[in-house]
């Protein structure tokens, strides 16, 4: 769940939501609450339905096969877009390392479009290969990186809280001969907070990946909900401390100014306060966090496709398993190709936030559906509902899911309003119309594939009343 978002989103938000100013941290805390409720919904459902495909399986068995597929298809599209965005923003991290080392030629090269595109594609397809080689390969990649991220993230937290705005102002004056930009965040503006909250919410969505590979976990009925609970609690606290530490040291006015000029990162913002060797260490840690996103997300999106194919509502080719590595190699490669399109889109659009907005919209819809699934599962599928071991009492399930629906619905409405009212040169630079196009494509695929199943004599009601085979 720890990834690149913590190093980018709380600071680049100053560009995407001008005027948010000093209200980033309170908005981050607000965004964490619906994420916690969504995490609880995932934990409840994963305890009863630990299968590959996670959210798709949950919704298709608890609400309807169509909504399960359509929402998870938009989720697949959003996550593939996010994989592309993560790959594309790696270059600014590498650039900050070269700046700290005073390698001016390398720093200039990493700003060039062709180099940035090549770096992004290289890292993406490296981790496609990691996923092709199996879950053990992913585990050997993720666990050491996770430990390293906590260690280096702790260095950032200590460094941030060890310095003040006065220290930063003195360093900026000494290094660049200028003062901190002036500006006031003004009074609390609920419109800005509601516009920023969905974007900051995107930092917390990593727990979704935990549920997608349910069929490959040991004792998944216990380990999946436990992993989700630990991730949401520990990583949420870590993210809040990390963001607070950076803004404790770096004035938001400077962050906003730099975000308007270029893609900024948390370690890059601390460069003026730290010795070059420590800057290199923490920027390298941020790059590791970025890299860590890729194998987990590729695993998640490929298992979604695999689950669709297993149920017969997507071409069966995506269920092909490699004879040696035992991975759904067609689904992995297809997801990598979609992420490649996202890299190219980020490159030609010249901004990463269209990709972030698409991800936020699709994940908010998906999380809403998970809360609805908690409410409807006992009436829709009582046999599966009896297997719930997390919050088994309806007295706990119903208020948790209902509050989740209210808060996630508020964020979705705010995200849609922000998207439709923001200036854009063309409709395809808005995430909402693009999401609707994706949903239309999903609907056509679903209608075509279910028509084939019915023609073949398949009883769809019976198929979706039980879980896929393990």
N, C-alpha and C positions, 0 to 999 in steps of 0.2 A: 504493500500500500504506500510505502514511502517512495517518492519519485521526484520528478523534475518540477512538478507544479509548485512546490514550496519555495523553490529558488527563483521562480519567474512570476507566477500569477499575482501574489500580493504586492508586487512592485510595478509590473506592467499594467496593473489595474488603473494606475494613475493616468495612463494613456487612453485606455478604453472607456473609462468613466471619469472624464475631467471634472474636477471639483470634489472628488471623494476625499482628498487631502488627508487630514489626521483621523478620519473615521474608518480607516481600513481595519484596524484591530477589532473594534466593536462589531463591525459588519462580519468579520471572520467568525467571531463567536456566535453571532446570529445564524450564520450559514451552517455551523456545526450541529445545531439542534436537529434540523430535519435529516441531516446525514446520520445522526445517532438513531433516530426513529426508523429510517430506512434500513440501517444495519440490523436493528432488532427484527424487522420484518424478514430480512434475508436469513437471519439465524433461525427464526421460527420455521420457515419453509424448508431450509436446507436440512434441518434435523429430521424431517419427514420424507424428503425427496432428494437424497444425495446422489445425483446423477450428472453425467456430463451434459452441459447445456444450461445448467443452473436456472437462471431467470426464465428462459424459454420453457423449460419443463414445469417450473412452478406455475406460471400463468396459464399454460395450455391445459393443465390438470385442474386448476382452481377456478379459472374464469372462462376462457374459451380458447380453442386451438387457433382461431384466426387472430384474436388479440395477442395471444402469446407469440405467434410468429411475427405479426406486423411490428409489435413493439420491440422484439428482440432483433428483427432485421434492421430497424432504425438504430438500435443499440450497436449492432455489428458495424453498420456504416459509420456511426459516430466514433466508435473505438478505433476503427481502421483509420479514420481521419486523424484521431488523436495520435496514433502511432506515427503517422506521417509528420504531424506537427512536432512531436517530440524529436524525431530524427532530424527535422529541419533546424530546430533551435540548438542543436549540439554545437554548431560552429561558433556562436557567441561565447560559449563556455571555453572552447579551445582558444578563441581570440583573447579572452581575458587572461588565460594562462600565459600566452606569448607576450602580452603587454606587460605582465608582472615580471617576466624574464627579460624584458627589453629586446625582444626579437621583433623589431619593427617590420621587417620584410614579411615574416610569417603572419603577423597580425594583419597587415594590409592584404595579404593573399586570401586570408580567411574571410575577408569582407567581400571578395569578388563572388559574383553570382554562380559562375561555373564551378568554382572550388567548393562553395557551400553546398551546391546540389550534389556534387560527387561524394562529399563527406557523408551527407544524409543518406544517400542510397547505399553507400558502403556499409554503414552501421546497420541499417535496416536489414539488408540481406544476410549480414553476418548472423544476426539473431534469428532470422528465419531458419538458417541452417542449424543453430542451436536447438530450436524447437523441433526440427525434423529428426534430430538425433534422440529425442525422447525426454520424458519428465525428469529422469535422473540427471540428464545434461542441464536442464533448466534449474534443477535444485542446486547442482554444483556451481552454477553461475550466480543464482540469486542470494543464497545464504551468506557467502562471504561478502558480497556487495552490501547486503543489508547491515551487517555488523560494521563494515567500514563507514556506511552512511551515518549510523548513529554516533560513531566516534567523532567523525569530522563535523557532523552537525552540532555536537556538543561543543566543539572548538568555536564554531560560529556563535553559539549562544553565549559562551563565556566572553568572547571577544566583543560582542555587541553590548553586553551589559557592563563591560569594563570601560567603555568610552561613552562620552556624552556629546550632545550637539555642539557644545563649546569646543570640545576636542576636534570635532570634524570641521568646524568653522576655521579654527586655527590651521589645521592641516591643508584645507582648501586654499586659504590665503597664502600659505608658505609655498605650496606646490604650483598653484595656477595664478596667484596674485589677484584673486577676486573673492567677493563675499558670497554668502549663501543667498540664493534668490529670495526676494521678498514674496509674501503671500500669506493670506489667512484662510483657514478652512471654513470660517464662518460658523453660523449656527447649524444645529443638526437638521439635515434635510432628508426626510423619509423617502423621497423620490430617488435620491442618489443612492441611499442605502439599499433600497429594493432593487435598483438596477445593478448594483455591485454584488449583492448577495448570491445570485445564481452563478456568477462567474467564479467567485471564491469557493462556492459549494463544489465546483469541479475538482478542487484539491482533494476531496474526501471520498471520491468514488472508487478508489482502488479495491475496496473490499468486495466489489462485484466479481472481480477476477477469481476470488477464492471459491465462489460457488460454481464457476463454470467447469471446473475439472473434477467435480465430485466423484465421478466414477474411478478416478485414479488415486484417490486419497486413501490412506489406511484408516479404518474405522470412521468413515465419513460422517455417519450420523452424529458422532460426538465431536470429531476434530474440526469439521467445517464451521458449525456455530461457535465453537470455542475460539477458533482462529479469527472469525469475524468480530467477535466481542473484544478480543485482545487488541486487534488491529485498530478498531474504531477508537477505543479508549486511549491506548498508548500513543498512537500516531497523532490523534487529535490534539492531545496535550503537547506533544513534541512540536507540532506545526505552530501552535499558538505561541509557545516559548520562542521558537525560531524567528517568527515574524516580529514579535515584540522586541527581541534583541536587536534586530537590524534597524527597526525604526527608533529604538532607543539611542542608537549611535548616529544614524544618518537622518537629517531633517527631511520630512516628507516633501518640502519645497524643492530640495535638490533631486529627490527621486523623481518627482513629477517632471522637472525640467529635462532630466536625462532620458526619461521614458519617451518624451516627445521627440527626442533626437535620434534614439537608437534602441535596440533591444537590450534591456538591462537585466542583470542577474544579481542575486543577493551578495555573493562573494565579490563581484565586480564593484558593487557599491561600497564595500568595506576596504577597497584597495588603498585609499588615501590614509587609512589609520593603521595599517599593518605593515610589517617588514615584508619585503618581496618574497622571502622563502615561505612565510606563513600564508601569504596570499595564494601562492602556487598550491599549497596544500589544500586550502579550503575550496579553491576553484576546481581543483582536481576532484575533490569530494563531491562537488555539485555536478560535475560531469559524470561521475560514477552514479549519482542518483538518477541522472537522465538516462544513462545506459540501462540502469536497473528496470526502468519502465518497460523496455521493449520486450524482453522474453516473456514477462507475465501477461502483457496485453495480447501478444501474438498467440499465446497459449489459450487465452480466454476466447478470443474471436474465432479461432479454429474449432474449438469445442462447441460453440454455438452452431456453426455450420454442420458439424458432425451430428449433433442432436436433431437438426432439421432433417437431414438425410435419413437418419435412423427411423424417424416417424413417417417418412415418405412424402413430406411436403416440400422437399427440395430435391434436385437431381441426386440420385443415389451415388453418383461418382464421388461426392465429397466424403463418403464413408469409407473409401478405400484406405486400407491400413498398410503401411510399409512392412514388407515381410521380415526385415531385419530389425528395424528400430521400433516397430509396433506403434507408430504415430499416424494420425490421419493426414498424410502428406499432401493430398490434393487440397484439403481445406486450409492447411498451413500456407501453401504456395498461393492459393487464391486470395487469402487475406493479405499476404505480402504484396500482391499485385494491386489490391485496392489501396493499401497504404502508400504504394509508389505513386498512385494517382494523387493522393493527398499531398505528398511532398511536392509534386509538380504544381498543384494548385496553390500551395503556400508560396512557392517560388514566384509564380507569375502574378499572384494577387499582391505580393509584397507585404503581407501581414499575416500573423498567425491567429488572430482573434476570430476570424470567420470559422476556422476549424474548431476553436474552443467553443464558440457559440453553438455550432452544430452538435458537438458532444454534449454540451449542457442541456440542450433541448431534448435530445434523445434519451439521456440518462434520467432526467426529471420525469419524463413520461414513463420510463421503465420502472423507476422507483415508486411512482404513484400506483402503477399496476401491481407491484409487489405488496403494497399495503392493502389494496383492494383484494388481492389473493388471500391474504390472511383472514379477511372478513368472510369471504365467500367459500373458502375451502371446505368447512364442515358440511355446508348444505349441498355443495356441488359434488364433493368427493369424500364422503364420511369415512370410508375405509382408509384412505391415505391420511386424513386428518387425525385419526387415532394414533398415528405414529409420531406425532409432534411431541418432542421432549423438552423443548425450550419454551418457557411461558405456556405450559399446556392448558392453563386456566383461561377460559374465555373472558373472565373478569379482568385479566391482564391484557389479553390479545386485543380486545375490541377498543379500549381507549388508546392503546399504543398505535394501532393502525389508523384509527380515526384522526388522531392528532397529526400523524404523519401525512395523511391525505390533505388536511387543511394547510399545513405548512408547505408541503411540496407543491400543492396547487397554487399557493400564493407566489412561490418562487417561479413557477412555470408561467403564471400570468405576468409577473414582472419582467421575466426574460422575453416573453413574446412582445410585450409593449415596448420595451427598450429596442428590440430588434426592428420592429415595424415603424418606429418613429425616428430612428437614427438616420442621418443622411447616408445615402448610398448611390453610387453612380449607375447601378443596374440591379434588377431584382435578384439576380443570382449571386449578389454579394450580401444577401440577407439569409440568415440561417433558417427562418421559419418557412419561406417558400421552398427552399431546398429540402427541408425535412418533409414537407407535404409531398413533394415529388418522390422522395424515397418511400414514403408510406404507400403511395399509389403503385409504385413498382412492386412492393411487397404484396399488395393486394392482388395484382395480376398474377404473380408467381403462385400465390396460395390458391387462387381459383383454378389455375391450370393444373397444378399438381393434385389437388383434391378431386378434380374431375376425373383425372386418370385413376386415382384410387377407387373412386366409386364405380367407374367402368370396369375395374378389375374385381369387383365384388367385395371390397374391403368395407367393413363396418366401422365407420369413423368414430361413432359413439363408444364402441368397445375399446378401440385402440387408445383413445385419449382418456379412458377411465382408469387405466393402469399405467404404471411407470415403465419406461423403456428398460430393456434388459441391462444388467450391470456389465 
